[in-house]
Amino acid sequence: MKVRIPHFYNEFSCAGSACPDTCCVGWLIEIDDDSYERFMNMEGAFGEKIRKHIVTREDGRYFALNEDGRCVFLNEDNLCEMVIKAGEESLCSLCDNYPRVGVDFGGLRELCLSMSCPEVTRLILSSNTPICFGEWGTKEEAAGEDYTKDAVFDTLLWARDVLFGILQNRALSIGERAVLYVMYAARIQQAVDSGEPQKIQQAAEQFSEETYIKRCLSSVRTRDEESCAQFVKEVFSFIGGLEQINKKWSALLEETAKRLERQSAAEFMNAHDLFSVDYKEQEYVFEHLLVYYVYRYFMKVVFDGDLYAKAIMSVIALVCICEMDITCWLGNHKAFLLEEQIHIFYLYSKEIEHCEENLEKLSEEIWDNELYQSHVLIENMAKIL
């Protein structure tokens, strides 16, 4: 089996009690079967305490949360009582692995770090170095179906590399790259639907050509200011209607929604224009966001055939985060701090990317709402990004 990781993977170190938003608050912590069996056989008073605070539901077993939404084993110093009293080996697999996440494709395992962790987001956003990936072989045998033996898989991997090249082409603005991303996703989705690897390859080859990219960008028509402002309001309204678990997130959503309602279309566009100029040197953070999403989700098309929705999810993340960035930038008299950027990025990931219910609703909305048809998205994004 081969294992692939982004270059920052091994640089992660948990911030522990210094974390601004510990992962032990607000989330149900699921207990895997092996850990549950170990907890049931743990001796002594602490073993009894663990068993006392295990909650069994129809969908699994979890550690109880207190009335503040904190794991009962999280002490006043935001340290895990289980680690203190029984060592790190006592942790269940979810606690032990987070924020490490991975996907097995049989002969290939891709590992990543989740941006729902503030320290991971800090690690990614603190450097303008383009994200790259390393790979090595192991003696581990593939378990279950090996998708890497399918000819379509290798073609899709190459198509993803082409997309990385587009997203990391800093000769283009982030708006141009986002527009090309939507175009590319629509084309690759059509090719995937055909079931013919050759069509996937043909589409990727076209988007590898500079002349073709220039032709794509020159063909884009933009919508008027009123339509673009309305587009963003509708996107933001939907995101605001999803399940929310963090008061800081809810406050950020509310503040941005109020700004969008208060501004005229002209004021809305003026804020975007000024922000894009002022924030030009930090544009790499949006590049990192898109590359992160592509790495984590693009190849999952082999499981469900749905590449387009995954692509548009990342574009929606870009649009929403940009709006919240502008809200903070205006509130700070047109100044912007990295800490605020980290705060916005990890909250979005925690609230949207790490909630299966929210992801499912978002995917359905993308396919059901004409707002997310490729031409509509392109005409709006070309204006606002």
Beta strands, then each sheet from edge to edge (+ up, - down):
strand 1: 2-6
strand 2: 54-57
strand 3: 60-63
strand 4: 100-104
strand 5: 108-113
strand 6: 133-137
sheet 1: 4+ 5- 1- 6+
sheet 2: 2+ 3-
end
